[in-house]
Amino acid sequence: MITKGKDVEQRAVEEVAALMCAAARTAPKAKGVDNLVTLVVTGADKDRLAREMRRVAEEHSIGFFARDADCVDKSQAVVLLGQRPLPAYVPQCGYCGFADCTENIKNTGVCAISMGDLGIAACSAAAVAALHHIDNRIMFSVGRAALNLKLFEDDNVREAYGIPLSVSGKSPFFDRK
């Protein structure tokens, strides 16, 4: 049996995406509270994600959303990491801009510690991709589009990052205009 390069590379990307989700799950979390949701998007759903990014770019005149959509088009898969931003209940923290967690909840704020956990998870996932020589880049724009499309199917997920993955001769995420 002969397996062609593109098929092998797609399988590699999908295997690394699974490892990235595992790395994100096991990344350190404040007070050990796990509010993370992970997804891997390919095919038609990946195309839908790129279309939503272009819609946002056009509607809000945010050029980098269209540029990042081009990157998603050139990727074989996208890892999505979403966070349910539940307050960490750290006394006198105030990092969210509110006096305490009760005020944060009352004002539908976002827990800064929870957002930090999402960033750590994203970095852990990106490190796995890099260790396997899969081109990647953490993108806020991808996460925003995923939230708009309700890809997480969880209304409590309110923050997200996307990490498109590519195997090609040049990285579409850094070798770009």
GUZA-280867 format. One record per residue (C-alpha): residue number from 0; chain; x, y, z. Coordinates in Angstrom, 1 decimal. Example, Ala and Ser with C-alpha at 12.3 -4.5 7.8 and 13.67 -1.06 7.14 Angstrom:
BEGIN
<rec><num>0</num><chaine>A</chaine><u>12.3</u><v>-4.5</v><w>7.8</w></rec>
<rec><num>1</num><chaine>A</chaine><u>13.7</u><v>-1.1</v><w>7.1</w></rec>
END
This chain:
BEGIN
<rec><num>0</num><chaine>A</chaine><u>0.0</u><v>0.0</v><w>0.0</w></rec>
<rec><num>1</num><chaine>A</chaine><u>1.2</u><v>3.5</v><w>-0.8</w></rec>
<rec><num>2</num><chaine>A</chaine><u>-0.1</u><v>6.5</v><w>1.1</w></rec>
<rec><num>3</num><chaine>A</chaine><u>0.4</u><v>9.8</v><w>-0.6</w></rec>
<rec><num>4</num><chaine>A</chaine><u>2.1</u><v>12.8</v><w>1.0</w></rec>
<rec><num>5</num><chaine>A</chaine><u>-1.0</u><v>14.9</v><w>1.4</w></rec>
<rec><num>6</num><chaine>A</chaine><u>-3.0</u><v>12.1</v><w>3.1</w></rec>
<rec><num>7</num><chaine>A</chaine><u>-0.1</u><v>11.4</v><w>5.5</w></rec>
<rec><num>8</num><chaine>A</chaine><u>0.3</u><v>15.1</v><w>6.3</w></rec>
<rec><num>9</num><chaine>A</chaine><u>-3.5</u><v>15.4</v><w>6.9</w></rec>
<rec><num>10</num><chaine>A</chaine><u>-3.4</u><v>12.5</v><w>9.3</w></rec>
<rec><num>11</num><chaine>A</chaine><u>-0.3</u><v>14.0</v><w>11.1</w></rec>
<rec><num>12</num><chaine>A</chaine><u>-2.1</u><v>17.3</v><w>11.5</w></rec>
<rec><num>13</num><chaine>A</chaine><u>-5.2</u><v>15.6</v><w>13.0</w></rec>
<rec><num>14</num><chaine>A</chaine><u>-3.1</u><v>13.5</v><w>15.3</w></rec>
<rec><num>15</num><chaine>A</chaine><u>-1.2</u><v>16.5</v><w>16.5</w></rec>
<rec><num>16</num><chaine>A</chaine><u>-4.4</u><v>18.4</v><w>16.9</w></rec>
<rec><num>17</num><chaine>A</chaine><u>-5.6</u><v>15.7</v><w>19.3</w></rec>
<rec><num>18</num><chaine>A</chaine><u>-2.3</u><v>15.9</v><w>21.2</w></rec>
<rec><num>19</num><chaine>A</chaine><u>-2.7</u><v>19.7</v><w>21.4</w></rec>
<rec><num>20</num><chaine>A</chaine><u>-6.2</u><v>19.3</v><w>23.0</w></rec>
<rec><num>21</num><chaine>A</chaine><u>-4.7</u><v>16.9</v><w>25.6</w></rec>
<rec><num>22</num><chaine>A</chaine><u>-1.9</u><v>19.4</v><w>26.3</w></rec>
<rec><num>23</num><chaine>A</chaine><u>-4.4</u><v>22.2</v><w>26.7</w></rec>
<rec><num>24</num><chaine>A</chaine><u>-6.5</u><v>20.1</v><w>29.1</w></rec>
<rec><num>25</num><chaine>A</chaine><u>-3.5</u><v>19.2</v><w>31.3</w></rec>
<rec><num>26</num><chaine>A</chaine><u>-2.1</u><v>22.7</v><w>31.3</w></rec>
<rec><num>27</num><chaine>A</chaine><u>-1.9</u><v>24.4</v><w>34.8</w></rec>
<rec><num>28</num><chaine>A</chaine><u>-5.1</u><v>26.0</v><w>35.9</w></rec>
<rec><num>29</num><chaine>A</chaine><u>-5.8</u><v>28.4</v><w>38.8</w></rec>
<rec><num>30</num><chaine>A</chaine><u>-7.0</u><v>26.6</v><w>41.8</w></rec>
<rec><num>31</num><chaine>A</chaine><u>-7.2</u><v>23.4</v><w>39.7</w></rec>
<rec><num>32</num><chaine>A</chaine><u>-10.6</u><v>24.5</v><w>38.2</w></rec>
<rec><num>33</num><chaine>A</chaine><u>-11.0</u><v>23.2</v><w>34.6</w></rec>
<rec><num>34</num><chaine>A</chaine><u>-13.3</u><v>25.4</v><w>32.5</w></rec>
<rec><num>35</num><chaine>A</chaine><u>-11.8</u><v>24.5</v><w>29.2</w></rec>
<rec><num>36</num><chaine>A</chaine><u>-13.7</u><v>23.2</v><w>26.1</w></rec>
<rec><num>37</num><chaine>A</chaine><u>-11.7</u><v>21.9</v><w>23.1</w></rec>
<rec><num>38</num><chaine>A</chaine><u>-12.6</u><v>21.3</v><w>19.5</w></rec>
<rec><num>39</num><chaine>A</chaine><u>-10.9</u><v>20.3</v><w>16.3</w></rec>
<rec><num>40</num><chaine>A</chaine><u>-12.4</u><v>21.8</v><w>13.1</w></rec>
<rec><num>41</num><chaine>A</chaine><u>-11.7</u><v>20.5</v><w>9.5</w></rec>
<rec><num>42</num><chaine>A</chaine><u>-13.4</u><v>20.5</v><w>6.1</w></rec>
<rec><num>43</num><chaine>A</chaine><u>-16.7</u><v>22.3</v><w>5.6</w></rec>
<rec><num>44</num><chaine>A</chaine><u>-16.7</u><v>23.6</v><w>9.2</w></rec>
<rec><num>45</num><chaine>A</chaine><u>-13.3</u><v>25.1</v><w>8.8</w></rec>
<rec><num>46</num><chaine>A</chaine><u>-14.5</u><v>26.8</v><w>5.6</w></rec>
<rec><num>47</num><chaine>A</chaine><u>-17.5</u><v>28.2</v><w>7.5</w></rec>
<rec><num>48</num><chaine>A</chaine><u>-15.2</u><v>29.5</v><w>10.2</w></rec>
<rec><num>49</num><chaine>A</chaine><u>-13.1</u><v>31.4</v><w>7.5</w></rec>
<rec><num>50</num><chaine>A</chaine><u>-16.3</u><v>32.8</v><w>6.0</w></rec>
<rec><num>51</num><chaine>A</chaine><u>-17.4</u><v>34.1</v><w>9.3</w></rec>
<rec><num>52</num><chaine>A</chaine><u>-14.0</u><v>35.8</v><w>9.8</w></rec>
<rec><num>53</num><chaine>A</chaine><u>-14.4</u><v>37.5</v><w>6.5</w></rec>
<rec><num>54</num><chaine>A</chaine><u>-17.9</u><v>38.6</v><w>7.4</w></rec>
<rec><num>55</num><chaine>A</chaine><u>-16.6</u><v>40.2</v><w>10.6</w></rec>
<rec><num>56</num><chaine>A</chaine><u>-13.8</u><v>41.8</v><w>8.7</w></rec>
<rec><num>57</num><chaine>A</chaine><u>-16.2</u><v>43.4</v><w>6.2</w></rec>
<rec><num>58</num><chaine>A</chaine><u>-18.9</u><v>44.4</v><w>8.7</w></rec>
<rec><num>59</num><chaine>A</chaine><u>-16.5</u><v>46.0</v><w>11.2</w></rec>
<rec><num>60</num><chaine>A</chaine><u>-13.7</u><v>47.1</v><w>9.0</w></rec>
<rec><num>61</num><chaine>A</chaine><u>-11.2</u><v>44.8</v><w>10.8</w></rec>
<rec><num>62</num><chaine>A</chaine><u>-8.6</u><v>43.9</v><w>8.1</w></rec>
<rec><num>63</num><chaine>A</chaine><u>-6.7</u><v>41.4</v><w>10.2</w></rec>
<rec><num>64</num><chaine>A</chaine><u>-9.8</u><v>39.2</v><w>10.4</w></rec>
<rec><num>65</num><chaine>A</chaine><u>-9.7</u><v>38.8</v><w>6.6</w></rec>
<rec><num>66</num><chaine>A</chaine><u>-5.9</u><v>38.2</v><w>6.6</w></rec>
<rec><num>67</num><chaine>A</chaine><u>-6.4</u><v>35.5</v><w>9.3</w></rec>
<rec><num>68</num><chaine>A</chaine><u>-9.2</u><v>34.0</v><w>7.3</w></rec>
<rec><num>69</num><chaine>A</chaine><u>-6.8</u><v>33.5</v><w>4.5</w></rec>
<rec><num>70</num><chaine>A</chaine><u>-4.5</u><v>31.6</v><w>6.9</w></rec>
<rec><num>71</num><chaine>A</chaine><u>-7.4</u><v>29.4</v><w>8.0</w></rec>
<rec><num>72</num><chaine>A</chaine><u>-8.1</u><v>28.6</v><w>4.3</w></rec>
<rec><num>73</num><chaine>A</chaine><u>-4.5</u><v>27.5</v><w>4.0</w></rec>
<rec><num>74</num><chaine>A</chaine><u>-4.6</u><v>25.3</v><w>7.1</w></rec>
<rec><num>75</num><chaine>A</chaine><u>-5.5</u><v>21.6</v><w>7.3</w></rec>
<rec><num>76</num><chaine>A</chaine><u>-7.2</u><v>21.9</v><w>10.7</w></rec>
<rec><num>77</num><chaine>A</chaine><u>-8.0</u><v>24.4</v><w>13.4</w></rec>
<rec><num>78</num><chaine>A</chaine><u>-7.8</u><v>23.7</v><w>17.1</w></rec>
<rec><num>79</num><chaine>A</chaine><u>-10.4</u><v>25.7</v><w>19.1</w></rec>
<rec><num>80</num><chaine>A</chaine><u>-10.0</u><v>26.4</v><w>22.8</w></rec>
<rec><num>81</num><chaine>A</chaine><u>-12.9</u><v>27.9</v><w>24.6</w></rec>
<rec><num>82</num><chaine>A</chaine><u>-13.2</u><v>29.0</v><w>28.2</w></rec>
<rec><num>83</num><chaine>A</chaine><u>-16.2</u><v>29.2</v><w>30.6</w></rec>
<rec><num>84</num><chaine>A</chaine><u>-15.0</u><v>32.3</v><w>32.5</w></rec>
<rec><num>85</num><chaine>A</chaine><u>-16.2</u><v>31.3</v><w>36.0</w></rec>
<rec><num>86</num><chaine>A</chaine><u>-14.7</u><v>33.5</v><w>38.7</w></rec>
<rec><num>87</num><chaine>A</chaine><u>-11.8</u><v>32.0</v><w>40.6</w></rec>
<rec><num>88</num><chaine>A</chaine><u>-13.1</u><v>33.4</v><w>43.9</w></rec>
<rec><num>89</num><chaine>A</chaine><u>-9.7</u><v>34.8</v><w>45.0</w></rec>
<rec><num>90</num><chaine>A</chaine><u>-10.3</u><v>37.3</v><w>47.8</w></rec>
<rec><num>91</num><chaine>A</chaine><u>-9.2</u><v>40.9</v><w>47.0</w></rec>
<rec><num>92</num><chaine>A</chaine><u>-8.0</u><v>39.9</v><w>43.5</w></rec>
<rec><num>93</num><chaine>A</chaine><u>-9.7</u><v>42.7</v><w>41.5</w></rec>
<rec><num>94</num><chaine>A</chaine><u>-7.8</u><v>41.8</v><w>38.3</w></rec>
<rec><num>95</num><chaine>A</chaine><u>-11.2</u><v>41.8</v><w>36.4</w></rec>
<rec><num>96</num><chaine>A</chaine><u>-11.8</u><v>45.4</v><w>37.3</w></rec>
<rec><num>97</num><chaine>A</chaine><u>-14.5</u><v>44.7</v><w>39.8</w></rec>
<rec><num>98</num><chaine>A</chaine><u>-14.3</u><v>44.9</v><w>43.6</w></rec>
<rec><num>99</num><chaine>A</chaine><u>-14.8</u><v>41.1</v><w>44.0</w></rec>
<rec><num>100</num><chaine>A</chaine><u>-16.2</u><v>38.0</v><w>42.3</w></rec>
<rec><num>101</num><chaine>A</chaine><u>-19.7</u><v>38.8</v><w>43.4</w></rec>
<rec><num>102</num><chaine>A</chaine><u>-19.6</u><v>42.2</v><w>41.6</w></rec>
<rec><num>103</num><chaine>A</chaine><u>-18.0</u><v>40.5</v><w>38.5</w></rec>
<rec><num>104</num><chaine>A</chaine><u>-20.9</u><v>38.0</v><w>38.3</w></rec>
<rec><num>105</num><chaine>A</chaine><u>-23.5</u><v>40.7</v><w>38.8</w></rec>
<rec><num>106</num><chaine>A</chaine><u>-22.0</u><v>42.7</v><w>35.9</w></rec>
<rec><num>107</num><chaine>A</chaine><u>-21.4</u><v>39.7</v><w>33.7</w></rec>
<rec><num>108</num><chaine>A</chaine><u>-17.7</u><v>40.4</v><w>33.8</w></rec>
<rec><num>109</num><chaine>A</chaine><u>-14.9</u><v>38.1</v><w>32.8</w></rec>
<rec><num>110</num><chaine>A</chaine><u>-12.5</u><v>36.6</v><w>35.3</w></rec>
<rec><num>111</num><chaine>A</chaine><u>-9.0</u><v>37.6</v><w>34.5</w></rec>
<rec><num>112</num><chaine>A</chaine><u>-7.6</u><v>34.5</v><w>36.2</w></rec>
<rec><num>113</num><chaine>A</chaine><u>-9.8</u><v>32.3</v><w>34.0</w></rec>
<rec><num>114</num><chaine>A</chaine><u>-8.6</u><v>34.2</v><w>30.9</w></rec>
<rec><num>115</num><chaine>A</chaine><u>-5.0</u><v>33.6</v><w>32.0</w></rec>
<rec><num>116</num><chaine>A</chaine><u>-5.8</u><v>29.9</v><w>32.2</w></rec>
<rec><num>117</num><chaine>A</chaine><u>-7.0</u><v>30.0</v><w>28.6</w></rec>
<rec><num>118</num><chaine>A</chaine><u>-3.8</u><v>31.7</v><w>27.5</w></rec>
<rec><num>119</num><chaine>A</chaine><u>-1.7</u><v>29.0</v><w>29.3</w></rec>
<rec><num>120</num><chaine>A</chaine><u>-3.7</u><v>26.3</v><w>27.7</w></rec>
<rec><num>121</num><chaine>A</chaine><u>-3.3</u><v>27.9</v><w>24.2</w></rec>
<rec><num>122</num><chaine>A</chaine><u>0.5</u><v>28.2</v><w>24.7</w></rec>
<rec><num>123</num><chaine>A</chaine><u>0.7</u><v>24.5</v><w>25.8</w></rec>
<rec><num>124</num><chaine>A</chaine><u>-1.2</u><v>23.5</v><w>22.7</w></rec>
<rec><num>125</num><chaine>A</chaine><u>0.9</u><v>25.6</v><w>20.4</w></rec>
<rec><num>126</num><chaine>A</chaine><u>4.1</u><v>24.1</v><w>22.0</w></rec>
<rec><num>127</num><chaine>A</chaine><u>2.9</u><v>20.6</v><w>21.1</w></rec>
<rec><num>128</num><chaine>A</chaine><u>2.3</u><v>21.7</v><w>17.5</w></rec>
<rec><num>129</num><chaine>A</chaine><u>5.8</u><v>23.3</v><w>17.3</w></rec>
<rec><num>130</num><chaine>A</chaine><u>7.4</u><v>20.2</v><w>18.8</w></rec>
<rec><num>131</num><chaine>A</chaine><u>5.9</u><v>18.2</v><w>16.0</w></rec>
<rec><num>132</num><chaine>A</chaine><u>7.0</u><v>20.7</v><w>13.3</w></rec>
<rec><num>133</num><chaine>A</chaine><u>3.4</u><v>21.6</v><w>12.5</w></rec>
<rec><num>134</num><chaine>A</chaine><u>3.1</u><v>25.3</v><w>11.6</w></rec>
<rec><num>135</num><chaine>A</chaine><u>0.6</u><v>27.1</v><w>13.9</w></rec>
<rec><num>136</num><chaine>A</chaine><u>-0.3</u><v>30.5</v><w>15.3</w></rec>
<rec><num>137</num><chaine>A</chaine><u>-2.7</u><v>31.4</v><w>18.2</w></rec>
<rec><num>138</num><chaine>A</chaine><u>-5.4</u><v>33.7</v><w>16.8</w></rec>
<rec><num>139</num><chaine>A</chaine><u>-8.0</u><v>35.7</v><w>18.7</w></rec>
<rec><num>140</num><chaine>A</chaine><u>-9.9</u><v>36.3</v><w>15.4</w></rec>
<rec><num>141</num><chaine>A</chaine><u>-10.5</u><v>32.6</v><w>14.9</w></rec>
<rec><num>142</num><chaine>A</chaine><u>-11.9</u><v>32.3</v><w>18.4</w></rec>
<rec><num>143</num><chaine>A</chaine><u>-14.2</u><v>35.2</v><w>17.9</w></rec>
<rec><num>144</num><chaine>A</chaine><u>-15.6</u><v>33.7</v><w>14.7</w></rec>
<rec><num>145</num><chaine>A</chaine><u>-16.1</u><v>30.3</v><w>16.5</w></rec>
<rec><num>146</num><chaine>A</chaine><u>-18.0</u><v>32.1</v><w>19.3</w></rec>
<rec><num>147</num><chaine>A</chaine><u>-20.2</u><v>33.9</v><w>16.7</w></rec>
<rec><num>148</num><chaine>A</chaine><u>-21.0</u><v>30.6</v><w>15.0</w></rec>
<rec><num>149</num><chaine>A</chaine><u>-21.7</u><v>28.9</v><w>18.4</w></rec>
<rec><num>150</num><chaine>A</chaine><u>-19.3</u><v>26.1</v><w>17.5</w></rec>
<rec><num>151</num><chaine>A</chaine><u>-18.8</u><v>25.2</v><w>21.1</w></rec>
<rec><num>152</num><chaine>A</chaine><u>-22.5</u><v>24.4</v><w>21.6</w></rec>
<rec><num>153</num><chaine>A</chaine><u>-22.1</u><v>25.8</v><w>25.2</w></rec>
<rec><num>154</num><chaine>A</chaine><u>-23.5</u><v>29.2</v><w>25.9</w></rec>
<rec><num>155</num><chaine>A</chaine><u>-21.2</u><v>29.4</v><w>28.9</w></rec>
<rec><num>156</num><chaine>A</chaine><u>-18.1</u><v>29.5</v><w>26.7</w></rec>
<rec><num>157</num><chaine>A</chaine><u>-17.4</u><v>33.2</v><w>26.3</w></rec>
<rec><num>158</num><chaine>A</chaine><u>-13.8</u><v>33.5</v><w>25.3</w></rec>
<rec><num>159</num><chaine>A</chaine><u>-11.9</u><v>31.5</v><w>22.7</w></rec>
<rec><num>160</num><chaine>A</chaine><u>-8.7</u><v>31.2</v><w>20.7</w></rec>
<rec><num>161</num><chaine>A</chaine><u>-8.1</u><v>29.3</v><w>17.5</w></rec>
<rec><num>162</num><chaine>A</chaine><u>-4.9</u><v>27.7</v><w>16.4</w></rec>
<rec><num>163</num><chaine>A</chaine><u>-4.8</u><v>26.9</v><w>12.7</w></rec>
<rec><num>164</num><chaine>A</chaine><u>-2.4</u><v>24.1</v><w>11.7</w></rec>
<rec><num>165</num><chaine>A</chaine><u>-0.5</u><v>23.7</v><w>8.5</w></rec>
<rec><num>166</num><chaine>A</chaine><u>2.0</u><v>21.5</v><w>6.8</w></rec>
<rec><num>167</num><chaine>A</chaine><u>3.4</u><v>23.3</v><w>3.8</w></rec>
<rec><num>168</num><chaine>A</chaine><u>6.7</u><v>24.5</v><w>2.4</w></rec>
<rec><num>169</num><chaine>A</chaine><u>6.2</u><v>28.0</v><w>4.0</w></rec>
<rec><num>170</num><chaine>A</chaine><u>4.3</u><v>28.9</v><w>7.1</w></rec>
<rec><num>171</num><chaine>A</chaine><u>1.1</u><v>30.7</v><w>6.0</w></rec>
<rec><num>172</num><chaine>A</chaine><u>0.9</u><v>32.2</v><w>9.5</w></rec>
<rec><num>173</num><chaine>A</chaine><u>4.2</u><v>34.1</v><w>9.5</w></rec>
<rec><num>174</num><chaine>A</chaine><u>5.3</u><v>34.2</v><w>5.9</w></rec>
<rec><num>175</num><chaine>A</chaine><u>2.3</u><v>36.5</v><w>5.0</w></rec>
<rec><num>176</num><chaine>A</chaine><u>1.6</u><v>40.0</v><w>3.8</w></rec>
END
